[in-house]
Amino acid sequence: MAAYVKRLHHISLHVSNVDKVAHDLVSRFQFNVFAARLTDRAKQLAIRRGTAVFVLNERAKEPLQSVNGHLARAATTEHTYEAHAHYPVDTVCNVCFEVQDVEGSSRDLRDQGCEFILPPTEARDDRGLVRFSIIKSIVGNVCHTLIDRSQYQGAFLPGFHQVGTDTQTADGSPCPITHFDHITYACPRRSSPHIRHWYEKIFGFQRFLINRNEDVEEGFVLEHEDIGLRLTAMDYWNCSESGIKLPFRDATESDCKFVIAESLAQQGSNQVDTFLEQHGGAGIQHIGLYTEDIVSTAGTLTRAGVQFFSPPPAYYTEMGKQQEIMDAGLDPHTLSQFGILLDTDVHMDSDSPIAAGQRYLMQVFAKPLFGEDSFYLELIERKGARGFGEGNVRALWRSVQASMNEDHRNQQTGLN
C-alpha cells in the first residue's frame, strides 16, 4: 500500500557555506530565518516565505555513520532529520513530507521494497514529540523524510530554537510568495517512466497532464531545432480523486506538482545534460515559488539584487504574444523589464471557475543560486491555469540556454 502524504513540510539544501546561501535567500529572495539549530557538529537554518520552507544544512566535513549507502548522523542524539551525504557540490536533496502515521507508512514502504536511510525515530524537547524516518528516492541523491509533528507545539522541530521575525520583507516592499508550486527533477534520458511508476507505487502520486495533447505514456515532448525536452508531471493531491479519501487533507492547501525533465538526443549541450554533469547525477534542478503578484515580486527581488533570465526581446513584440499579453490586461513592456513570460492555458480543467480563454500563467527563472548551473528558483503566478504553458516552456528553455551558451563563450574567450 502507498504511503499517502498530508503535505509538503520543507525542502532541504546541503551546502558548503550555510551563511552565504542564507544571506542570498534572505537579502535577495526575501525569505526570513525563523528557526536555527547550532551545535559544534551541525549548523541548520530554517527559512520561510509563506508556507515555503527551506532548511539549510552545512555539508558534513567529517566521516559519518553509514546507513544503506548514505552517510547519516544518529538522529536520536543529533535530531538533524536529514541524510547527511558527502556530496561533492551544493545540492537540494531532501523533500520532507508530513504523514499521518510514520510507523505505519514506513512499514508499508518497507513492504514495497523501499531503501531506508533511517528507520522510524523519535525526537522530543519541552515542546513535544516528533516522529520521522528517511527513505532514499529513486532519483539521484534525493531522499524523503517522512514526519509526524501532530504532537509537537514548537515553532519548527525539536532541537531548533525560534529566531527573528518574518512579518515583512527587509525593505517593507511587497513580496507575496506563498508556497512551493512545483519541484523539477533533471534526470537521464528514458528514465521518466521508471521514476513516475515509483512515485505512483510509493506515495500514490497520480499523472498530471501538462498539455491536453500530451501522450500519457510519452509525456510532454518538445523537439525542435534548438529544443529537445521531455516533461512528465505528477500531482500528489490527485490521489484523493482516485477514490481514496484522505481525511487529513485541508481543502484550502495548495498542491505542489513534481515534474520530471529529461533531454532528448540532439546535437550540442543543453541545460538538463549540463545539470547532470555539474551536479554529478540526477536531482532537483529547480523549484517554482508561487507568487500572487509576479510583477511586484520580480520588481522587489530585482531591486534586492536577483538577476533573472530574459527571453529574446522579440518575444514581447511578436504580434500573437503581444496581443495575448494585452488580452490578459497586462503591458508587454512591464513584463519585458523582468523577463516575465505569459502563456494562455489550454489545459482542460472543468473545476476552474475561469473560462478557458481567460486562464493563463506567468513565469520567470532566476540565475543559479549555487556556483554551478545546478539549481534555480523560479517565480510563477497562475490565473486559473494549473498546467505549464507550451509557449512558456519553449521560451524558458531558450532563455536559460542562451545565457548558458553566452557564459560558455565568455569562458572560452577568457581562456584564449
N, C-alpha and C positions, 0 to 999 in steps of 0.2 A: 504494500500500500504506500502511496505517496505521502510525503510529509508536507501538508499544506501550510503555507506561511500566512501569518497575520498581516505583516507589513515589513517594509524595509527599515531597519533600525539605524544603521550607519554604514559608511564605506571607509575602509582603512587604506592609508598610504604608508608605505615603508620607504623612508628617505634617509639620506646620509646626513642631512642638515635640517633638523626639525625647525629651528629658529628661522632659517631663511624661507622655507616653504610657508610657514605660518605667517611670516611677515608679508609675503606676496598675497596670500589668501585674505588676510585681514586688511592690509593697506590698499590693495588694488581691487580685489574682488568683493570687499566689504563684508566678509564673514566676521564672526566675533568668537573669540575664545571664551568658553563658558565653563570648562572643567579641565583639570590637569592632574596628572599623576607623575610625580617626580621622585625618583629614588636614585641611589648610587648605581643601579643596574639598568634603569629604564627611564625614558622620557616619553610621555604621551600627552598630547594636547587634543582636546575635543573642541571643534569649532562648528558653528552652525549659521545658517541663514534660513529662516522659516523652519521647515522640518527637514531640510537637507543638512545632514550631519556628517562631517569628516572627522576621522581620528588619525592624527599624525603620529607615527611611530618612528623612533630613531632606529635605523637598521643596526642589527646586532653586530658588535665588533669582537665578540668572543665566542668560543665554541659553546654550543647549547646541546640540550638533550635531544637525541634523535628519536623521532616518532614517525614510523611509516615513510621514511624518506624525507620528511620535513624536520627542521630543527625548531623545537618549541620549548619554551620555558615551562617549568612546573607551575601550572596555573593556580593550584591550590595555595601557593605562597606568593606568587608574583601577580596574580589577577590581571594578566595582560590581555586576555580574551583574543589573542592573536596567535597565528603560526609564524614565528619569527625565523624566516629562512634567510640564509646568507645569499641574497640575490645580488648580482653584480651591478645593477643600476637601480635608480629610484623607480618605484613601481606602485601601482594601485592594485591591490591583490586580495582584499577581503571584503565581500559583500555580506553584511550581517543581517539575518532575518529574525524577527520575533516569531516564535511559535507558541502554541498553547501548552504543549507538554514536551519538554526536552527529552525526558526519558523515553516516552512513547515514540516520539519522532525518530530518535536515534535508534531505537530498536527496529522500527520499520525500515530505516535506511540501511542498517546493518544487514537485514534480510534481503535488501535489494543489491547487496554487494558493495556498498559504499566504503571507501577507504577513510578511516577516522584518523585525524591528526591528534585529536584529544577526545577521549570518551566523556560522557556526561560528568560534569564537575560543578561544585557549588562555590560561590564566593559570597561573603557577607561582611557587613560592617554594622554600625549602630543605626543605620537607616533601613536595614532589612536584608533580604536574601535574593540572589540571582543564580539561576541555573543555566549552564551553557555547555555546548560541545562544538567541536570544529571538524568539518569534513573537507576533503580535497575534492574540488570540482574536476570536470573533465577538460577544462580549458587551461592550458599552460600552468602558471603559478597561482591561479585564482583558487581561493578556498572560501568556505561559507561557515561563519559562526552562527549557530542556532541558539537563540537566547530567550529565556522566560524571565521577565522582570516584573511580573504581576505582584510579587511580594516585596517590591523594593520601592521606597518613597524618596530616595535621594535624587539629586539633580541629574545624575547620569548613571554611573555604575560604581559598585564597591571598589574602594581604592583611589577613586578620583575625588578631588575636592573642588567645590564650586569657586570660580574666579570670575571677576569682571561682570559687566552687564552687556546686554545685546538689544537695547531698545531701539537704536537707530544707527545709521552709518556714521563713520567718523566725522564727516563734514556736515551731517544733517541732511544730505541730499537723498532723494528717493531712490531706493534700490529694491523694488518689490520682487525679489527672488523668493519663491515659496516652497519648492520641493524639487526632488530629482525627477526628471521627466523620462529619461532613458539612459541605459548603460550599453555601450557598444564594445563588443569583443572583436579584436582583429585576430583572424585565425588562418591556418594554412588552407590551401585550395582543397576543395571536395570534403572538407570536414564538417560543414554545416549540418547535414542530416544526422550525423552521429551525435553532435552536440545537442541538437534540438530534441532528439529522442531521449537523451539522458535527462534533460530538464523536465521533459514530459513525464518520464517514469519516476524521477526522484521527488520533484516538487509539484507535479500536476500542472505544469505550465501548459498553456494552450497556444496554438498557432494564431498569430495576428497578421492579417494580410496588409501589406504596406500599400498595395495598389490593387484596384479591382480587376485588373487584367493579369495579375500575378499568377504564375503557375504554383500550385500548392506545394508540389514537391521540389521544383527547381528554385523557388524563391523569386525575389525581385531582381531581375538581371538587367544591367546597363552595359551594353557592349557597343562602343563606337570607336572612332579612330583614336581618341585620346582617353577613353574610359573603358576599363574592364573591371566590373564590380558586381558581386552578388550579395544581396542583403536578405536575411531571414529574421523575422521578428517573432517574439513570444511575449505573452502578457499573462502574468500570474493571477490577476484578478479574474480572468476568464474561467478559472476553474469553477467558479460559482455558477457559471452558465451551463456547465456540463451535467447538471442535475445534482451536484453535491453542494448543499447549503453550508456556508461557513458562518456559524453563529457569532463569531468574533469579528466579522467584517464590519467596519464602520463605513456606511454608505457615503459619508462626506469625505472620506480619504481619497487622495489621488493615486492612480496607479503609476507604476514605473515599468516601462517596457524594456525588454532585453533584446538587443539586436546583434546578430552575428554577421560580420563583414569578412568577405574573402575576395581576393583579386582573381581575375580571370587571366588565362595565359595570353600575354601580349608582349610587344617589344617595349623595351625601356623600363625604368624603375617606376614605382608608384607608391603611394603613401601606406597602403596595407603591408606591402613587402618591406618597405623601409621600417615600419614599426617592428615587424617580426625580426628583422636583422638587428636593429638598435636595442630592442627590448630583450632580445635573446629568446624569443619564442612567443607563443600566443598569450594574449592577456587583454586587459581593459585598455582600449585605445582612447576613448573619450566618454565624457559624461555630460548629458544635457541637463542644464539648470532651467527650470521653468520660471518665467517671469510674467507678471500680469501687465507689464508695460515695457516692451523690449527697447523702444526708443529712449525712454527715460533711463532705463538701466544701463544701456550701452553708453549713453552720454555720461552718466555718473562714473562708470568704470573707465572710460576713456580719459576723463579728467584725472582719475586716480593713477593712470599710467598703464592701463591694459591696452595691448595692441591687438587689433582684430584683423583677420584675413579679409581681403576685399576682392570681389569678382571684377572682371574687366569692366571699365566704365560703360561699355556698350550695353551691358546687361540692363541698365536703367533707361536707356534711350530706345531700345527695341520697341516697336510700336505695340505689339501684343502685350509685352510685360509692362510697359508704361501705363497702358490702359487698365491692365489688371490691378496695378497698384492704386491708381486713381479710383477705380470702381470700389476699392476697399476703403475709400475715404482718406487715403494717405498720400503723402507727397514724395515722388521718386527722389527728389534732391535730398530730402531729410534722411531717407533710408540709405542713400549712397554715401552720406557723410560717415556712416559707421559700418558700411559693408553689409547691411541687413538685407537678406533675401526674403522674398514673399512668393508663396505659391498657393493657388487655389486648390482645395482638397476635393478629390473626386472619389474618395473612399465612401462606400455605401454604408451609411450609418442611420438606421431608422430611428434610433433613440435620440438623435440630436434635434433640439428644437429649432436649430438654424437651418434654413434652406440650403441645399447643396451648393448653389451658386454663390452663397454668401460665406461659406466656410473656407477659411484659409489659415495658414501658419506662417510665422516669420522666424528666421534662424540666422545666427552668425557664430563663427568659430573664433575663439581667442588663440593667440600664438601659444606654442607649447609651454606648459608650466615647468617642465624639467629641462635640463640641458640638452637632452636628446629629443628627437622628433618622436616621442613615445607616449605622450599624454596631453590631451587637450580638454579644455572646458568649452562648452557651447551654451549660448543663450537661446531659448526657444519660447515663443508665445503662440498660443493656439486660440483661434476664434472659431470654435466649433469643430476644428479639424483634429482627428485622432491619429491619423497616419503620418507619413512623411512624403511630402510632395515630390514627384519625379523631377520637376524643374529645379527644386532646391537641392536635391541630391546631386544632380549634374553640376550645378553652379558651385556648391560647396566643394565637391571633388576638384573641380578645375581651379578654384581659388587657392585651395591648400596646395595642390600640385604645382601651380605656377610659382608660388612662394618657395616651395622646396627646391624647384628647379633653379630659381634665381639664387638661392643660398648656395646650391651646389656649384653654380657657375662662379660665384664670388670666391668660394673656397679654392676652386681650380685656378682662378686668376691670381689669388694670393700666393699660391704655391709656385707660380711661374715667374 
